[in-house]
Amino acid sequence: MGMTLPMIPSPNGATRVFATIGDPVFQVQAPHLMNEVFARAGSNAVMVPFQISARAVNGLIESLKAVGNFDGLLATIPHKFDVPAHADNVSAIAEAAGCANALRREQDGGWTAENFDGIGFVTGMIDAGYSVAGRVVSIYGTGGAGSSIAAALLDVGAASLRVFDVIPLRAEELCDRLERRWQGRATVGSVSSHLDADIVVNATPMGLSETDPLPFKLDGLNPDAVVAEIVMKPVETRLLKEARARGFRTQSGFGMLAPQIELYRKFFRIPDAAGPSGLIEAISQGRLRQ
């Protein structure tokens, strides 16, 4: 197969290093996408995936911070809640969500944490023509992505949120954090509290495997609802397939990823590539190397 994308140069002694950390990491798209961003921008930088357990992740982050040519990381499940503790500055959205998916070295040697999951999700929904302000939203899953999406939705004016988690305490803790900033707009939901919602979000890992059950039932769901997914691999999850077959409007996990790539570029201060790259369009349409 011929190469249609720029070759990524081999690292050398001047290369700036970034990481993506998770457990698992087989599903992550960020490393090869960001490496393409680096190559298009002419930046001598590389992003490497690390599979690291929850038990060892804090030691890894501190060790990476001690590396002189290490400039930042992206975090996926289950490490997003660990990231803020390693930062000197935490953004308002990340603080409300209680987690962050990006960490950046500053010029003064400090570290800044930000969470782009929610911002990317909201941007993707709006870009797809789905109204968010004034809507009733149900979110299944209050992990790193779900917490960030909840905070971002309230930040742009969602009328109310109902959050559900298989561990009820996690849903209660998220609502408590959101209450400090957006009083009276987030409540703990039940397994059927999504049926009259305008937007229903799967923010659980259910869907990574084709044999996974649906994260919530579609029977009785508001026929005008948008069913949104955060799982990015496979591109077409069982939830999306069944929702579309029933006539629901849908939003794939790539709708959340595409805006984040540009946000990551700016956050990590990577120069803008000259001319249109087509990368964001490819992400949006799911035309990625699997």
N, C-alpha and C positions, 0 to 999 in steps of 0.2 A: 504494500500500500504506500503510495507516495505521500510525502509530508506536505501538508497544506498550511501548517502553522510554523512560525519561526522556531528554529532550533534553540534550545536553552543552553547557554554556554556552560562549560564545566567550571565549578567554583575554583577560586584561587585565594591567595592570601589576603586580598582586599574585599572579598565577598562579604556582604551583610547577610546575616542568617535570621530567618523567621521559622516558626514552628506551628504546626497544628497538633493539638493534643486531644486525645480521646480514648475511650475504651467501650466499644470497638472504634477503629478508624477506617475499616474497609470501605465504608459508605461515604467518606468525606470527599467532596469535590474541590475544596478550597486550594489544596496544594498545587494541582496542575493548572487550575485557573489563575491563581496568583503568579505562578511561574511564567505563564504566558503574558500576564500584565507586566511583570518585570522585564521580560524579553522585548516586548513591544516598546516599552519606555526606555530601553537601553540601560536599565539599572543593573548593576552588578550585585544581584541579590538572589536568594534562593529560599523557598519554603519547603520544609521537610515534615512529613507526618510522624508522630510518635504515638505508639500505643502504650499507655501507662495506666496502671491501676489506681483506684481511688486512694489506696493505702500509701502509694509512693508519689502521688502527684505533687504534693507541696514541696517535697525535697527536690523534685525535678525542676519546678518553676524557679526556686531560689538558686539552684545550680545554673540554670540558663541565664538568669539575671546577672550572674557573676562573670559570664563570658563577654569579653570586651566587644566582640563584633556581632553580638546577638541584639537585635533591635525590637523584637516583639513576637507575640503569639496570638493564635486563634484557638479557642477552646470549644469542644463539643461535648456531648454526654460522656460521663456524668460530672465534668469538672468545672462547669460554669460558676457554680456556687463557691468554688475555691479561689477564683481569680481575684475578687475585690480585696481580699486580705493581703495580697501581694502588691497592692497599688498605694501610692501616696495620694493620688487624686482619683475620685470615683465620680462619674457623671450622675446627674440627677435621675435619669432613666434607669441606669444600672443600680443606683441606690434604692430606688423604689421597687425594682424587680428583685433585688437581693442577690443579683448575679451579673456576670459580665462574660462576653465571649471574645473580647479583644484586650490586649495589654500592650502598651507602647512605651519604649524608652524615650525619655525627654532629653533635651540637650544639656540640662543641668544634672543629669544622672538619676532623676526621679522617674516614676512610672505612673502611667495613666490608664485606668480601666474604663471601657465603654461597652455598651451592649447594643449591637446592631440587628439582632434577631427581630425585635419588635418594629424598629424603624424600617427594616427591609420588608417585613410582612405588610405593614400599613402602606408603604410606597407601592408595593406590588399590587395590592388590592385596588388602590386608587388608579394606578396605571391601567389596570384591566377594566376600569369603568364601574367598579363597585363602590357605592357610597358607604362610608364608615361613620361619619358624624351623625349623631342622633339615633344610631342603630342599637338594637339589643343583641348582645353577643354571648354565646356560650363557648367555653374553652374546656376541652378535656385534656388534662395533663398540666401540672404546675411545676414541671422541671424548669431548666434554664430557659428553653425556648418559650414555653407557655407563660412563664412569669414575665419575660420581656415583652411578649406580644400583649399581655394584659395591660402592662404599664403604658405601652405605646398607644394602644387603642383608646385608653382613657385620656391620654395626653392630647389626642386629636379630636376628642369630643364624642366618643361612643356614649350612648345614653346610660347603659348599664351593662355590667358583666356578671355572668354566673360561671364560677369556676368549679371544676370537679376533678378529683384525684382519687385513685384507689387507696391512697393514704390520706384520710380526711384531715389529719393535722397539718399536712403540707398546704392544703387548700385554705385552711383557717389562717395559717401564718402568712400566706400571700395576701389574703384579704386584709389582714391587720396592717401589713406594710402599705398597701394601696390606700387604705382608709386615712393614713396620715397626710396624704396629698390630695386625694379625691374622695371626699367624705360622702358616704351613703350610696356609692355607685357600684360597689363590688360585693357580691355575696357568694356564699358557698352553695353550689347547686347540687342536684341529685341526678341519678342516672337518667331521668326523663325530663329534666328541667330545660332541655334544649329544644323541645318540640315546637315551641312558638317563637324561637329566636329568628332574627334576620340573618345572622351569620353564625355558623357552627364550625369550630376549629378543632382538628385533631392535632394536638401538640404532644401526643404520646409516641413511643417508638413503634406502636402497632402499625404494621404495614411494611416494615423492613423485610419481613418474610411473607411469601405469598400464602402461607398457611395460617397467618395471623387472623384472629377474628376481627370483625369490625369494632372500632373503638366506641361507637355509639350506634343506636338503632336508627334506621331511616324511616321505618313505618311510623306514620302519624306526624312526620316532620312538616313544618310550614312549607307549602309548595313553592313559595317565592324565596326560600332561604338559599344562601350561598354556602356550599360545603367546601371548606378549605383544609388543605393538607400541608404538613411541614416536612414529611418524609420525602427525600429527594432521590433515593435509589431503592427500589425501582421508580422510574419517572411516573409510571401508571400504577398506582397502588390499587388494591381491591376496593378500597373506599371510593376512590375517584371513579373507577369503572362502574360500580353499582349505583353511585349517585347520578352519574350521567345517564345510565340506562333508565333511571326513574324520572328523568327530566329535570333534575336539579342543575343549577348553575354551579360551576366548580372553579377552584383555584388550586393549582399544583404547588408542590414544594419549591419548584424552580421559580415560581413567582416571587418567593421570598428571597431566593438566593441572588437573582440577577441584580437587584438594586444594591445588595450588600457588597458585591465585588467592587463597584465604584466607590462605595463608602470606605471599604478597607483601603483602597488605593490612596484616598485622601487622608485617612487616619494615619497610615504609615508613611505619608509624605512622599509617595512615589510620583515622579513627574507624569503629567498627562501624555499619553502616546500621541504622536503626530498623525493626524488623519484618522478616519473611521476604521476601527478594527474589526467590527462585526462580532466581537466576542460577546457583548451583552445581548445582542440579538440571538446568537446561538444558544446562550444560556436560557433566555426567555422561551425559546421554542423547543428546548430540550434536546438540541442537536449537539450532544456531547459524546466524547469518547467514553465508553463504559469499560 
